[in-house]
Amino acid sequence: MAEQLSPTGRRALVWAVGELTNQDKDKEAATGEARALLSFFMGRTGLDFLLSLDRVLTKDCDKAFQEGVARRRAGEPMQYILGSEFFLEREFLTRPGVLIPRRDTEVLVRAALERLPEEEAALPDSAEKLKVTEEKLKAAAEERKASKPAWARGRKALPEGNQSEGNQSEEKESEEKESEEKETQGTESPQEGPGDPRPRRVLELGVGSGAVIGSLAAIRQGFTGVAVDLAPEALALAAENFRRLGVAQRIELRQGSWYEPVADGEGFDLILSNPPYITTGEMAELPEEVLAEPRLALWGGEDGLDCYRLIVPGAWPRLTAGGWLLVEIGWLQGPAVAELFRRQGFSGVTILTDGGGRDRVVLGQKR
């Protein structure tokens, strides 16, 4: 391979595009991935990268680039090779063995933000610095969209219908911030008001890379959290991401399966989770790069509901009065998961949809 690869960046790109183009990836997508990989290994971006393409690659860069292309050709996700992914405009480190953050999960975070208090006057300086306005979010999103490589725009994340990226129009993409709420039959959503409880302790089950509770903590200062995961590699990565965000002192990491390290009566105001929910049938149809992620974080049993059967009843004795439970779901699982919530006694059971109009989150309140 090394003999076929010219030491200039431009020739290296031509070689890489040929290596990455196949029946599942057209030349445009392959070009986007090749450019992203070469930019990463050269350590250059934007105009600096373009002006460097006719320079001779260093021996180390040449070797690293070839290895990166080989990993991608073998089906390894770009996020593992590049080592990071953006989630709600923040960069999170990614690593093999830990689930990659996905845009669909932003629906879960936005729903949680609506049920967390704004920063209080007791923290004026920090609150001002961390306040995220709609204008800033929109500007950041536009900037990210303009610079986003082709491989990221078309990334497959979940089985067909389980992800809203890649096949949605720009109009639907812009609507994703304001998810449509659908009340499930037979329930009424509780009205919020001045007397409603304000969450102060948050529990995340299955923290993974830490993108969910880490994003919450970066935007909201008024809570402390507990994050649980069975995988030690996930806990280590989450800890690193929390340090990068400056929220490590507010989030306690615990190892264990679901509620195993969380005692009844600990008193959380909000519990949330993005558990494994892929069915056995869907697992057989997943693309190669998704199967490169940990099976433990994907497979949810024969019908995809195994984890919800543990999470929903386990939340009840650990939530405070007025506390909320929020879970991400597969696009066909809304009614079934909502029924689990109702049977447990949750009020205002609601299904939220993503930007593609697919069921994405179920939530309910303990009254």
Buried (B, 14 or more C-beta within 10 A) or exposed (E): EEEEBBBBBEBBBBBBBEBBBEEEBEEEBBBBBBBBBBBBBBEBEEEEBBEBBEEEBEEEBBBBBBBBBEBBBEEBBBBBBBEBBBBBBBEBBBBBBBBBBBBBBBBBBBBBBEBBBEBEEEEEEEBEEBEBEEEEEEEBBEEEEEEEBBBBEBBBBBBEEBBBBEEBEEEBBBBBBEBEEBEBEEBEBBEEEEEEBEBBBBBBBBBBBBBBBBBBBBBBBBBEBBBBBBBEEBBBBBBBBBEBBEBBEBBEBBEEEBBEBBEEEBBBBBBBBBBBBBBEEBBEEBBEBBEBBBEBBBBBBEBBBBBBBBBBBBBBBBBBEBBBBBBBBBBBBBEBBBBBBBEBEBBBBBBBBBBBBBBBBBBBBBE
